[in-house]
């Protein structure tokens, strides 16, 4: 049985590989801007985006198991997306500095036998220590914040600034493996079917 990962994220692919799954990577062409972050809860938004990504790829691969995921960083009432410039990344990190924020990762799985979509969302609290302006400048200069929700990668150099995690670390990276396993079971799939 083949598992298709509807994401271009190398981190999601690597997480699946750590548990013995070699996915076929097919980045989704789903238009993420079709949802208004202010019109729905962060939890619903993460799940809707994950479902949209999985559904778009499932139309191309209807005979395969397709997994989609989306990660959203939330501070207070603000959704912090992927920074579009180093300056925006620095502003995000200034806001996260010394505070606790939420990381929502929606996960959706299309099961070809039933043609059903199974989905769930994970929420993890992440606390960052107070960062000096020079530390933010250095971190942004590494280029790591670009392309990452909230402007940081917890599995990389940003680990230097994280003081506490309450929840699933793999969810913060982009694919909560425990939720993924639960969804597989709900869909009636054996994880060993995907092992290489």
C-alpha angles and dihedrals in degrees: 000000000000127000117206117203110211093206140084091212110124088200093061091047091049092051091054090047091054089063094046102266121126103196128200103241115222112165111221120241091205113141105239092189091072089087124069109221090207093055097060142032118272089244092054092044094053091048094045091051092048091049092047092052093047093046093051092054094040088062087061095040105033094158096054136074106255126198124196128181139179130190125207127186115210128191113182105312095338127100110212109207129183111309114246094204139018088253091056090047090054091050091051092050091048088055093047093046113114093359142099119242137178126247115201119192118186117201127192131184127195113208111203098203095061094021087227130141118226119193145170140165133230125207122198128178116224124191121200125197122236107283123210116233088245090054091052090048091050094047094047088048090060089066091228096120093062116102093013127111110250091013098272143087112217092197091058137045092320087075084082089069101042114099101172142015122193107189139010115351091198089056090059090051089054112268121059100215095197091054090045090055092048091051091050089054092048088052090052094246127140113226089215088066088073100045116117 
